[in-house]
Amino acid sequence: MAQKTPAKTLFIRLSQREPFPRHQKSAIERNLRLFAGDGWCLPEIVYVGISGKWSYLMSYFWCVTHAAPAWPQTRSGGFATPERRLIFDINDLDETLPAPWEWDVKRLVASFVLAARSNGLSDANGRDAAVACARSYRRKMRDFAAMDVLDVWYARLDDSDFLAMLPQARKAVAMKRIAKATARGSSELVFPKLVEQAGGQSRIHDTPPTIFHGEASRAAGNMDLIRQTLAKYRETLAEDRRVLFDRYRLVDAAVKVVGIGRVGTLCGVALMMSGADSPLFLQVKEANASVLEAYAGKSVYTQHGERVVQGQKLMQPASDLFLGWAIGPEGRHFYIRQLRDVKLSPLVETYDAEMLSIYAQACGWVLARAHAKAGEPWAISGYLGKNAQFDQAMGQFALAYADQAERDHAALRAAVRAGKVEVQLEH
């Protein structure tokens, strides 16, 4: 996870792997179960933010809910469409699974109260942002319910739409960030940072502990396994994408440690080069069963990489050109996409009350679009109604749930101080 505030990182090392039954309710057990699911085996190490509450919040919410009448998620930011247009939308769907739509809304509004607290803003500011998010969701859902089905699928919030939401005084900074993010292709930007020359060959530069190669003695065998996995991945691409993929050859691959949501999984980055030695970086991420399966039922897709890919295609207005899946060594499930394709992350940790509210409205907008595309907008809109009762209820819920997150955070810190869990603190 990219930490947004100066904070220590907690590695909880468990003495043994054991499932937590559903009836256990203590704060510590509830926190740990967020990373494993009721009745699942916990990994040896759980990775959470401990001293920065925004870091802890991201840990806390990462695996809680990703839900809609059809597919869910609520992490949003800027990324490029295959046509190279910058849009603002949901960009993390690793746990996506059909489930109740309100789970996503509740998860989303609660995050704004905790973000406000982390930024030193008042609870009133956080509640206002949560209400603004819910209001935006309700109003846009009503708009989508009245639209032609095809128009809903075409709907998107692009950079010009987002800029129009900003006060004039804030537009210059936003436009500068957008221009920088879209000036060059992501592979061109990443190449100097990730690649070194060794013996006249391009090679991914080791930057442990986040990026590293496996044992040198197994390098040739590992590359063969990666080639086999990529060949299976190629078969999941559309025919025109296969033609494009075939223009590149595999040069190198390395393990890449990613954020909280993928701890305990195998993730990596592959360096591909075209005939003209233009780089393409592919991110390979392992996909396990969604944490929602214990509550919403199993996915119709037995291959969890395919579950992620199909959910992403359904929830987003446009998805990555190289999005596909494969079964790799030891039967592991993976999905594959470009690494950092014109990614523009919101600087939530810098937001004042006004900007937090604007960002909340944008998140409500894109979540409504995703739910309208994947679910039944007329049914959701009819339930929400025309007045502000839903908006205010979500504001109250956000405060209550943020309080619970604070209590759990305090309990986790107390357990660390009491030596109930073995930890390593990383500054």
N, C-alpha and C positions, 0 to 999 in steps of 0.2 A: 504494500500500500504506500502511496506517496503521501507522507505526512504533511499536513497543512499548518501545523504549529510546532514550535520547538517542544519536543516531548520524548520521554523515554518509551522504549518499546519493550513489551513484556513477552518473554517466551515461557509459557507454563509447561514444565516438563512433568508428565504424569509418570508415576512409578509403575503403573501397569495399564494395559488396555482393558477397559470394561465398559459395558453398556450402562446407560442411566435409564431406569424404568420411568414410565410416564408419571407415576405418582409423586416423585421427588420434586419438592417445590422451593428449596432454599435458594437464596440469591446466587450463590456461587455455582450450584449445580445448574440453575437456570441459564446462567451465562455460558457455562461450558457446553450445555446441550445445544446452544445456538449454533455451534460449530459442528455438531455431529448429528443432531436429530434424535428424538426419543428412540431408545432401543438400539442405536447405532454404536459401533465401537469408535471411541475417540482416537485421534492420532496421537502419536507420542508427544508431539509439541503443538501447542495452540499459540497463535501469534496475535496479540491484541495490543492496542494502545493503552497505556496505564496512567500516565500523568497528565497528558493533554486530553481534555474531555472531548474535543472534536475528533481526535484520533480514536479515542474509545468509542465515540458515537459511530464512526465508520465501521469499527469492528462489530459493534453491537447490532447494527442494522444490516450488515453485509449479507447475512444468510437468513434473515428473518422472513421476509415475504417477497415474492415476485409473482403477483397474481392479477388476473383479470377474468372476465367470462371466457376469454380464450387465452391470451398469453401476456405475461407481465414484466414489469421492471420500472424503476424510477430514478436511476442514475442518468443524468442528462448532461450533454455538452455539445461542442461543435465538432463536426467531422465532414469530410468531403464525400459527395455522391460520385458514382462512376463517371458522371458528366462534368466532374470537377467543380460543382457548386457547393458552397459551404452551407450546411444546414445545422440547426440546433435540434437535437432529438435525443431519445433514449439510446445509450451507447454501451450498456453492459447487461447481457441477458443470459449469463451463465446458468442461472437457476430457473429459467423460464419454464412454466408449466401451467396448463389451464387450472384456474382457481377463482375464488370470489374477487370481483373487481375492487371491492372496498378495502381489501388488504393492502393493495398498492397505495390507495389514497391515504389511508391512516399512516402507513409507513412514511409516506412523503411529507405529510404535514407535520408529523412529530419531529422530523429532521430539522425543520426550520426553527423551532423553539430551541433545540439544542445548539444549532449553529449560532443563533442570536446570543445565547449565554456564553458560548465559547468566544465570541467576538466582543464581549463586554457590553452587549446591548441589554435592554430590559426585557422582562417577560412580556410586557405589553407589546414591545416591538416584535418579539417572536410570535406571539399570538396573532398579531396583525398580519404578519407574513403568512402564517398558516391559513388564516381566513382568506387572504388574497389568493392563495394557491387553490383552496377549495372553491372559491367563487369563480376563478378562471376555469377550473375543471368543469363546474356545473354549467356555466354559460356556453363554453365551447361544445360541451356534449349536446346541449340543446340545439346549437347551430348545426352540428354534424347530423343530429337526428332528422333535421329538416332538409338535408342535402341529398342529392342523388348519390347512390352507392359508389359509383365510379369516381365522383368528385371527392368523396372521403378518402379513397385510396390515393388520389393525386395530391391531397392536401399536405403541406409541409411548412415549417417555420424556417425560413432561410435567413441569411445574415442581414438582408435589408429589412425584413420583418422585425428582427430582434432590435436593430438599430432604431427603428421607428418607435419602439417601446421606451427608449431611453430619453431622459431630458437632454436638451441641447448641450448642456455643460459636460455631459458624460460621453457624448458621441465621439469626440476626437480620440480619446484613449482607446475606446473599443475599436474604432476604425484602424488605428495603428496596430493593434494586436491581430486583427483580421488580416490586414495586409501582410504582416510578417509571417503568419501561419500559412498563407496561400501563395507566397512569393515563389517557392520552389516545391518540387515533389518531396514527399517525406523521405524516400530512399536517398535522395540527394543530400538531405539535411542530416540523416542518421549515419550515412556512410563514413564521413571523417571521424565520427565519434566511436563507432563500433568496429572499424576495420583497420588492420595493420598489414603491412607487406612482409611476407616471410618467404625467402627463396624465390622471389619474383612472383609469388602467388598471393592473392588476397585471402586474408584469414580474419575471422572474428577475434577481436582483442579481448583477452581475459581481464575482467574487472571483478574479481571475487569480493564478496560472496554472491553478487547479483548475476554475473555472467561468467561462465567458466566451461572448459572442455572436460570430458571424461578422461579416464586413464589413457595415457598415450599408447599403451600396449593393446588397447581395444579400439583404437581410433578407426582402423580400416573396417572392422566388423560393424562398428556403430554407423558408419557412413552407408554401408550396404543396407542396414536395417532402415535407415532414414530414406534411402532411395526406394525401397520396397513400400514404405508407408506413403511416400509421395505418389507413387504409381497408383496406389489404391485411392488416394485423395483425388487424383486427376479424374478418375471415373465418376466422381460426384459432381464435377463441374459441367456446365452446359457446353455444348459442342463448340461454340465460338470461343468460350473461355479456355477450352483445351488447346485450341490453336494458339492462343496467346501464351498460355503456360509453356507450351512446347518451344517457344522462342528462348527460354531460359534453361540454364544448366545449374545443377547444384554444385557449389564450390566449397561450402563449409557449413557446419552447424554446431551449436553450443547450447548448454542448459541456461535458461534464463529464469531467475527467481522473480516471481510476480507478487501481487498483493494478497491481502488477507483471504479474500474469497477463494483462492486457489492453493492455499497452504496444504501440503500433503499430496499434491498432484505433480505430475511431471510436465513441465513447460519448457519450451525452447525457442530458439530463433534460427532460421535457415537463411543463409546468404546465397542468392541466385544471381547469375550474371547472364546477360544477353550476349549475342555474338559481337556486339559493339562494346562489350564490357560495361554496360549500364547496369547498376545494381537493382535488385528487388529483394526486400526482406520479407520473409513470411514468419508469422508467429504461430507456433504450434502449441496448443493448450489442451491438456487432458480434461475430459468431461466425465464426471461421475453422476450418479443419480441425483436429481434435484432434491434439495432439503425439504421441498414441499410434498414429496411423494408420501411421507408418513401421514399427511393431513388431507391431501387432495387426490390421492390415488396415483398409480404408476402412469408413466408416459406411454402413449401409443407407440413411441419410437423406442425400440430395444437398444439402439445405438445412441448413446447420450450426446455424442458430437452432432449427430443428425438432429436430435431434439433442440440443441442450442441453435443450430443453423436455421432450422425451419421456424423456430420461434422468433429469431431475429428478423428473418425475411417477412414474417407476418406482422411483427410489431413496428418495424421501421418503415419509413416511406421509401428509403433506398438503402441498400446494403453493399458491403465491400465486394469489389469485382472478383476477388479470389476466395470468397467464402465457400468452404467445403468441409468435408469430414473424412475420417479414415479410422480403421482399426489397426493399431500398431503392435509392437512387440508385447508379448505376454497378454494379448487380448485387450490392451488398454484402448479406451475410446478417446479420440482426439477431434478437435475442430481446428481449422486452419484459416488464416486471413492475413492481410497485409499488416505489417508492424507500423503503428503510428501513422496512418494515412491522413495527413493534414488534420491533426488532432488539436482542438482548442478547448482546454479545460477551464471551467469557471473558477475564478479566484475567490471562493466563498469566504476564506479566512480574512479577506480585506474588505468585505462588504459592510457598509453602514446600513441603517434601518431602511432607507429608501431603496438602495440597490438590492438588498435581500428580498424586499417585497416584489421588485421587478423580476428578479430571478425566480421567485416563487410563482408568479403569474405565468412565466414562460414554461416552467415545469408542469404546471397544471394544464396548460395548453397542449403540450406534446403528449402528456399522459392520456388526456381525453381523446386525442386523435388516435393513439395506439389502441385504446380500448374500443373506440368506435369502429376502427378497422377490423379488429379481431373479434369483437363481441356484438352486442345488440344495442346501439346507441339510443334507439327509441325507448327501449325498456328501462335503461339506466336513467335517461333524462326524465321519463315519467315518474320514476321513483324519487328523484332529487327535487322535482317541482320548480316553481318559479321564484319563490321567496328565499330569504337568506338563512332560513332555519338550519339547513345542512351546513352552510359555511360556518356559522357560529358554533355548531356542535363539533365540527372538526377542530376549531380553535380551542375549545375546552378539552377535547380529547388530547390534542397535541401537548398541552400543558401537563395534563395528568400523566401521559406516557413519558414525557421528558423527565418528570419527577421520578418515575420508576427507574428510568435509565440512570439518573444521578444516584439513586439509592444502591442500585446494583454496582455501579462504578465504585462507590465508597466501600461496599462490602468486599469487592475484589481487592482493592488496595489494602483493606484491613487484613484480609487473608494472607496477602504477601508479607505484610509487616509481622504477622503472627507466625510466619514460617509454615503455614499449612500447605503451601505449594512451593516446589523448588523453582526458582526463576533465574534468568539471566537478563540483566538490564543493558540495553544498547542505547547509547546517547546519540 
